[in-house]
C-alpha cells in the first residue's frame, strides 16, 4: 500500500511539472508570435518627390502593420497629401531628424491657373499647441510652433484700398471667383505674431479665409508682392509629430523636446506617476515594464511554493 502511495505521489509531482512546462511553452510561443507581428519589416514608401515615407507616416496602400494610421498619406497625381482638420494638405518635405513635416493648402498646388484662394481655414488655434508639457500633451498628432509660420488672411472688399498691408489678388483668371462680389480681394500678411488686430480690418472688407505659410526670412520687407505670399503658401508651413515620438520614447502623456537635431535625440520632461508598487516618471508605460520572462519566473516560483506547501504525503491524503 505504501509503495503504491509513493508511486502516486511521484507521478503527481511529475504531472504537475509537466503541466507547468506546457503552460510556459504556450506563453513563450504566444509571446514570440506577438513580437513577430509587431516587428515585421516595413519598406520605405515613396510618392512623387517625397521618397522617404516611413514611420510614423504610411501610405494608404501600405501593409496594415506599417506606420501609424493617424499619419496616413494619400498618393495623388500631385504628390502625397495629408487630411488634417477635414482639409487636404500636400506634403512638401519631411524632416525625420527634426520630426517636422511641411504642408501646403491643396489649392496652392491644384489651382495653378488661378491666383489661388486657400480652400481651408487654418490658424494657430486650429492646433492643440502644447509646448511646455501640459497634461493634454499628445492628444493631437501634430503640434505647431507658434513662432515660425507666416499667417495670411484673405479679405473681400467692396471698394479698393490703398493700405500697403493689403496686397491685391488678381482674380481675373479664376472662373469660380470671377464675379462682381470678389472684384477686390486682398491678402494680408501678418508680419509677426499678434501684430495684426481686429481694428486693422478696413471698413467694407469681409474676412474670407486664413492659412499658414513658410516662415519669413529674418529681414522682413515693408512691402511684399502677392507672388511672394503665394510662394510662402506653396512652400508650406511646418508642424511637428513630436507627440508620437515622446509617447514612444518617454511614455504616453509625457512631453519631450529635441536636443540633438543631427541625431534625432529627444529629452523627456519628467512627469511622476504613482502606481501600486512603484513611483515612476515613465507615466503610462509601467504596465509594460514586466518582461515576459519575469512573469514566467514568478509563475514557476508560485508552483514550487505550492509543492512545498503540500508535500507528497499531503497529496496522497488529499487524493484519498
Phi, psi and omega per residue, in radians:
X1 nan -0.809 3.118
X2 -1.095 -0.613 3.124
X3 -1.138 -0.722 3.134
X4 -1.160 -0.664 3.115
X5 -1.133 -0.728 3.118
X6 -1.099 -0.739 3.115
X7 -1.088 -0.718 -3.123
X8 -1.143 -0.753 -3.108
X9 -1.116 -0.710 3.123
X10 -1.145 -0.777 -3.132
X11 -1.139 -0.638 3.109
X12 -1.142 -0.709 3.118
X13 -1.085 -0.755 3.130
X14 -1.132 -0.714 3.134
X15 -1.111 -0.703 3.119
X16 -1.122 -0.736 3.099
X17 -1.105 -0.665 3.135
X18 -1.122 -0.767 3.130
X19 -1.084 -0.740 3.106
X20 -1.096 -0.725 3.134
X21 -1.099 -0.738 3.131
X22 -1.113 -0.755 -3.137
X23 -1.100 -0.744 3.112
X24 -1.106 -0.716 3.136
X25 -1.102 -0.724 3.122
X26 -1.095 -0.743 3.124
X27 -1.113 -0.710 3.123
X28 -1.103 -0.757 3.126
X29 -1.108 -0.756 3.131
X30 -1.093 -0.739 3.137
X31 -1.121 -0.725 3.134
X32 -1.150 -0.654 3.109
X33 -1.149 -0.695 3.113
X34 -1.128 -0.744 3.104
X35 -1.090 -0.702 -3.139
X36 -1.107 -0.678 -3.131
X37 -1.182 -0.628 -3.076
X38 -1.493 -0.143 -3.099
X39 -2.155 0.447 3.055
X40 -1.195 2.368 -3.091
X41 -1.152 2.452 3.099
X42 -2.090 2.062 3.134
X43 -1.203 2.654 3.069
X44 -1.211 2.299 -3.139
X45 -1.679 2.893 3.106
X46 -2.547 2.657 3.101
X47 -2.739 2.098 -3.125
X48 1.059 -2.315 -3.112
X49 -1.416 -0.178 3.124
X50 -1.569 1.891 -3.027
X51 -1.787 -0.088 -3.016
X52 -2.186 1.055 3.130
X53 -1.529 1.931 -3.122
X54 -2.525 -3.102 -3.036
X55 -0.882 2.387 0.110
X56 -1.489 -0.030 -3.092
X57 -1.389 2.719 3.115
X58 -2.682 2.637 2.982
X59 -1.506 2.667 -3.130
X60 -1.017 -0.474 -3.102
X61 -1.558 -0.028 3.136
X62 -1.250 2.766 3.063
X63 -0.960 2.623 -3.025
X64 -1.028 -0.547 -3.058
X65 -1.448 -0.057 -3.088
X66 -1.602 2.392 3.062
X67 1.163 -2.989 -3.129
X68 -2.039 2.262 -3.066
X69 -1.099 -0.372 3.096
X70 -1.221 -0.267 -3.098
X71 -2.103 0.688 -3.099
X72 -1.434 2.376 -3.134
X73 -1.991 2.618 3.010
X74 -1.825 2.421 3.109
X75 -1.685 1.999 -3.104
X76 -1.999 3.089 3.114
X77 -1.044 -0.585 -3.120
X78 -1.635 0.133 3.133
X79 2.008 -3.062 -3.114
X80 -1.272 2.510 3.105
X81 -2.288 2.685 -3.131
X82 -2.133 2.353 3.041
X83 -1.590 2.115 -3.091
X84 -2.459 2.198 -3.086
X85 0.942 0.710 3.128
X86 1.154 0.190 3.101
X87 -1.939 2.781 -3.113
X88 -1.825 2.216 -3.115
X89 -2.308 2.322 -3.136
X90 -1.501 2.483 -3.140
X91 -1.483 2.152 3.127
X92 -1.753 -0.512 -3.105
X93 -2.890 2.566 3.048
X94 -2.210 2.198 3.132
X95 -1.985 1.834 -3.065
X96 -1.417 -0.172 3.087
X97 -1.527 -0.614 3.131
X98 -1.709 -0.093 3.140
X99 1.049 0.776 3.133
X100 -2.206 2.674 3.086
X101 -2.334 2.372 3.134
X102 -1.699 2.247 -3.059
X103 -2.237 2.597 3.081
X104 -2.375 2.565 3.111
X105 -0.929 2.385 -3.058
X106 -1.008 -0.572 -3.126
X107 -1.104 -0.540 -3.140
X108 -1.137 -0.463 -3.129
X109 -1.650 -0.687 -3.007
X110 -1.564 -0.521 -3.113
X111 -1.588 1.104 -3.049
X112 -1.316 -0.364 -3.124
X113 -1.634 0.173 -3.067
X114 -2.327 2.798 3.108
X115 -1.257 -0.170 2.956
X116 1.314 2.177 2.912
X117 -2.125 2.297 -3.112
X118 -0.924 2.491 -3.133
X119 -1.480 -0.460 -2.996
X120 -2.206 2.435 3.081
X121 -1.337 2.270 3.138
X122 -2.591 2.267 3.128
X123 -2.615 3.082 -3.087
X124 -0.941 -0.735 -3.062
X125 -1.247 -0.109 3.059
X126 -1.184 -0.444 -3.082
X127 -1.773 2.680 3.011
X128 -1.549 1.511 -2.999
X129 -1.361 1.734 3.127
X130 -2.050 1.839 -3.079
X131 -1.948 -0.188 -3.003
X132 -2.206 0.464 2.978
X133 1.388 0.575 3.097
X134 -1.184 2.965 -3.029
X135 -1.118 -0.488 -3.088
X136 -1.633 0.326 3.091
X137 -1.075 2.340 3.129
X138 1.610 -0.003 -3.138
X139 -1.285 -0.318 3.071
X140 -2.133 2.593 -3.087
X141 -1.218 -0.410 -3.108
X142 -2.227 2.640 2.996
X143 -2.200 2.691 -3.110
X144 -2.053 2.258 3.019
X145 -1.355 2.003 -3.031
X146 -1.179 -0.243 -3.051
X147 -1.478 -0.612 -2.905
X148 -1.461 -0.672 -2.963
X149 -1.325 2.711 2.956
X150 -1.498 2.545 -3.139
X151 -2.024 2.186 -3.083
X152 -2.171 2.237 3.102
X153 -2.045 2.536 3.140
X154 -1.973 2.400 -3.132
X155 -2.258 2.503 3.047
X156 -1.899 1.965 -3.028
X157 -1.877 2.475 -3.140
X158 -1.286 -0.426 3.128
X159 -2.341 2.700 3.092
X160 -1.102 2.697 3.095
X161 -2.294 2.559 -3.129
X162 -1.762 0.116 3.128
X163 -1.114 2.151 -3.101
X164 -1.109 -0.325 3.115
X165 -1.305 -0.355 -3.140
X166 -1.598 1.912 -3.084
X167 -1.684 2.165 -3.076
X168 -1.138 2.343 3.077
X169 -1.884 2.080 -3.124
X170 -1.340 1.926 -3.093
X171 -1.768 0.153 -3.040
X172 -1.135 -0.487 -3.121
X173 -1.603 0.013 -3.088
X174 -1.742 1.770 -3.078
X175 -1.094 -0.611 -3.103
X176 -1.269 -0.359 -3.124
X177 -2.031 0.099 -3.065
X178 -1.402 1.136 3.097
X179 -2.423 3.010 -3.029
X180 -1.115 -0.434 -3.082
X181 -1.309 -0.213 3.141
X182 -2.236 0.666 -3.120
X183 -1.367 -0.394 -3.106
X184 -2.194 1.364 3.133
X185 -1.778 2.313 -3.107
X186 -2.243 2.584 3.015
X187 -1.922 2.339 3.139
X188 -2.060 2.132 3.129
X189 -1.679 2.142 3.105
X190 -1.362 2.017 -3.060
X191 -1.059 -0.670 3.124
X192 -2.640 2.974 -3.026
X193 -1.037 2.222 3.072
X194 1.111 0.334 3.134
X195 -1.407 -0.526 3.137
X196 -1.640 2.233 -3.047
X197 -2.083 2.944 -3.097
X198 -1.047 -0.676 -3.099
X199 -1.183 -0.211 3.108
X200 -1.421 -0.176 3.131
X201 -1.250 2.274 -3.092
X202 -1.250 2.604 3.073
X203 -1.142 2.325 -3.125
X204 1.554 0.044 3.119
X205 -1.871 2.261 3.109
X206 -1.842 2.368 3.093
X207 -1.201 2.343 -3.138
X208 -1.842 -1.008 -3.063
X209 -2.875 2.819 3.084
X210 -2.377 2.657 3.109
X211 -2.606 3.118 3.133
X212 -2.032 2.682 3.131
X213 -2.461 -3.111 -3.135
X214 -1.069 2.579 -3.134
X215 -1.077 2.499 3.096
X216 -1.273 2.783 3.060
X217 -1.197 2.882 -3.104
X218 -1.086 -0.549 3.107
X219 -1.584 1.885 -3.098
X220 -1.566 2.133 3.138
X221 -1.354 2.553 3.109
X222 -1.206 -0.584 -3.115
X223 -2.309 2.254 3.123
X224 -2.100 2.688 3.098
X225 -1.597 2.883 3.120
X226 -1.217 -0.494 3.073
X227 -1.066 -0.656 3.112
X228 -1.193 -0.740 3.108
X229 -1.111 -0.776 3.121
X230 -1.055 -0.692 3.115
X231 -1.097 -0.644 3.094
X232 -1.080 -0.699 -3.121
X233 -1.232 -0.715 3.141
X234 -1.120 -0.751 -3.132
X235 -1.112 -0.526 3.021
X236 1.658 2.687 3.066
X237 -1.696 2.739 -3.104
X238 -1.753 2.344 2.923
X239 -2.201 2.788 -3.080
X240 -2.008 2.452 3.016
X241 -1.730 0.520 -3.139
X242 -0.968 -0.580 -3.141
X243 -0.952 -0.716 -3.117
X244 -1.276 -0.513 3.067
X245 -1.202 -0.782 3.110
X246 -1.088 -0.682 3.140
X247 -1.098 -0.724 -3.111
X248 -1.285 -0.578 -3.042
X249 -1.760 -0.424 -3.048
X250 -2.073 -0.351 -3.098
X251 1.998 2.651 -3.088
X252 -1.095 2.322 3.117
X253 1.455 -0.019 3.140
X254 -1.759 2.202 -3.136
X255 -1.453 2.883 3.106
X256 -2.677 3.016 3.121
X257 -2.424 2.658 3.132
X258 -1.368 2.197 3.140
X259 -1.950 -0.303 3.108
X260 -2.520 1.708 -3.091
X261 -1.175 -0.574 -3.098
X262 -1.119 -0.671 -3.119
X263 -1.837 0.010 3.117
X264 1.179 0.599 -3.113
X265 -1.592 2.486 3.103
X266 -2.164 2.743 3.081
X267 -2.053 2.195 -3.108
X268 -1.349 2.412 3.009
X269 -1.524 2.081 -3.010
X270 -1.132 2.373 3.095
X271 -2.481 1.949 -3.051
X272 -1.408 2.319 3.052
X273 -2.199 2.467 -3.066
X274 -1.848 2.098 3.112
X275 -1.942 3.106 -3.049
X276 -1.052 -0.671 -3.027
X277 -2.090 0.037 -3.064
X278 -2.807 2.520 2.942
X279 -1.820 2.192 -3.014
X280 -2.453 2.722 3.047
X281 -1.644 0.044 3.063
X282 -1.636 1.193 -3.042
X283 -1.157 2.355 3.081
X284 1.497 -0.053 -3.102
X285 -2.132 -0.082 -3.054
X286 -1.059 -0.576 -3.096
X287 -1.114 -0.276 -3.139
X288 -1.752 0.012 -3.018
X289 -1.351 -0.247 -3.102
X290 -1.506 1.847 -3.119
X291 -1.083 2.750 -3.118
X292 -1.072 -0.606 -3.106
X293 -1.252 -0.545 3.032
X294 -1.147 -0.668 3.107
X295 -1.122 -0.745 -3.134
X296 -1.162 -0.675 3.108
X297 -1.091 -0.709 3.107
X298 -1.117 -0.667 3.130
X299 -1.116 -0.766 3.129
X300 -1.127 -0.701 3.140
X301 -1.090 -0.706 3.122
X302 -1.114 -0.739 3.138
X303 -1.112 -0.653 3.119
X304 -1.160 -0.684 3.128
X305 -1.133 -0.632 3.084
X306 -1.116 -0.708 3.130
X307 -1.158 -0.651 3.116
X308 -1.235 -0.569 -3.126
X309 -1.252 -0.561 3.121
X310 -2.045 1.508 3.128
X311 -1.084 3.082 -3.036
X312 -1.036 -0.716 -3.113
X313 -1.135 -0.608 3.132
X314 -1.200 -0.642 3.118
X315 -1.089 -0.712 3.119
X316 -1.138 -0.701 -3.116
X317 -1.124 -0.752 3.134
X318 -1.115 -0.612 -3.136
X319 -1.161 -0.661 -3.135
X320 -1.187 nan nan
